[in-house]
Amino acid sequence: MKRIIFYLFACIVISQAQAQNNNQERSRIEMQIQTMGALDNFNIATIADTITFSFPDKTDKAMAIYYWIANNIALDPKSVKTNDRKKTDPVSVIQSRKTNAYGFALLFQEMCSMANIRCLLVNGYTRYNFNDINNAPDEPNHCWNVVQTGQSPDQWFYVDVAKASGSVDIKYTTFKKNYSSGYFFADRKIFNLDHLPENHSWMLGLGPKNKTEFYVLPIIESGAYLSGANTPTPNNGFVKTKTSKAVEFSFKKKSGTSINRMLLITKEGNKPEKKEPLIYEEAEGLIKFKYTFKKEETYVVRINADENDLFTYIVESSD
């Protein structure tokens, strides 16, 4: 028994050390690419060569491409809303420095190809905000990439450089730059709750089987990738409850990550949002808490950990 406990402890320590090394390597790559700037007036081939030249490893090259695109190309709100694929070719995107998710994925694929990295584009669906809960579009509304680093199925990885760049407001009028490293070689459990491929063969691992299952889920926010938050409950994004009954929330977090402070952020109509500290329980990586919505109202509810939004729900509370 002591040997088993020691072995498990050793595995945890090694895993945490590897995660720390990976984070340090990512930070090093990001800092190096940041110093290169926007590389204005360079063509695609020159940009790709410049940002990948000093990295012999293909994963590092892909990370350099990801960081540069996410920080130098903006989401075009109008193009995102209409899902317009005009001027989304890589040359046009480099010239205008803005595009939609399709243009982001095409540019990432093109630069990876120039760096001799196998990268494919995936068409599919995502939810951008709470209005998308239970509201599936007729046609795919998003694109992302899969990158292959080896021959086994475990060596295919998700990349969503469009979401990594930031987000568009709920009215599709303004782009807010907010870089996130979490969408590079993203956690499959989280990604599959946030993305649904049009061709199900491009789902790496388990996830919703169809649009109906996908669009009922809570919205997965960028903070979930950073903290490894997954498997949220309720697993329905639209929650009906009573003013006298507490709603039970829970989610799992990745081993080795820590959460120090949690907030429940609620918004009613046009009123200012309300932030309330949460008292929660944590046991074996499972975070649990309860909350009673005492007023008869429909709320937009965000679960926030350490200043990062994890999940968004709509809660309808009635007497």
C-alpha positions, 0 to 999 in steps of 0.5 A: 500500500505504501508503494502504491501511495508513493507511486501515485504521489510521484506521478502527481509531482512529475505531472506538475513539474511537466506542466510547469515546464510547458508553461515556462516554454510557452512564456518563452516563445510568447515573449520572443514573438512579442518582441518581433511586433506586427511585422508590417509590410511583410508577406505571409512567407516572410512572416512565417519564416521570421517567427518560426526560424529559431524554433527547431521543434514543430510544436514550438513553431506552431505555438509561435504562429498561434501567438503571432496571429492571435495578437496581430489579427483581429476578429471583424464583428460584421464578418463574424455575424454574417459568417461572410467568407469574402476576403478571408484568404490569407493574403487579404487577411495579412493586408487588412489585419482582420477577419472571421474565424474562417480567415483565422483558421485559413491563415494558421493552416497556411503558415503551418504548411510553410513551416512543414507542419501538418494542419487541417481546417475544421468547419463546425459550430460554437456558442459565442454568448448566452443568446446561443443557448438552445438556439442552433444556427442552420449552417456552421458558424465557426472554424478551427484547426487540428494539428498532427505531430505524430502518427498516433491518434493521441498526436492530433491536437486542437487549435482555435486561434480566432477565440484565442485573439479575443471576443466580439460583443453581444451586438456584434459591433466591437472586438475586444482583444483578450489573448488566451493561450488556452486554445493551443493544443486545447484540453479535449474535454473542454474543447468538445463542450465548446466546439462541434465539428460538422464532420463528426470524425474530427471530434477528438474524444467524447462529446455531444453527438449532434447540434441538439445536444450541443446547443443545450449546454452551458457556454464554455468561457475562455477561463475554463481552458486556463483552469482546466474546468470541465464537466459542468453541472447542471449540464443544461445551459437553461436552468429553471428553478424556484425562488425557494430552492437552491441550484446545485452547481459543480465542475471538475478542475484539472489536477495541479491547478488551484482556485483561490476565489470564486464569484457568481456574477448575475445580471437582470435585464438592463440592471448592472451586474451583481458579483457575489463571493461564493462559498464552495467545497472542493474534494478530489478535484470537484468544485461544488456550491449552491445558490438560491435565486430568491427573486422571480426573474430571468438571470444571465449567470456567470461562474468566475474563478480568480477573475476568469469566467468559466461558464455562463448559464441562463437561470429562470427563477419562479415562485 
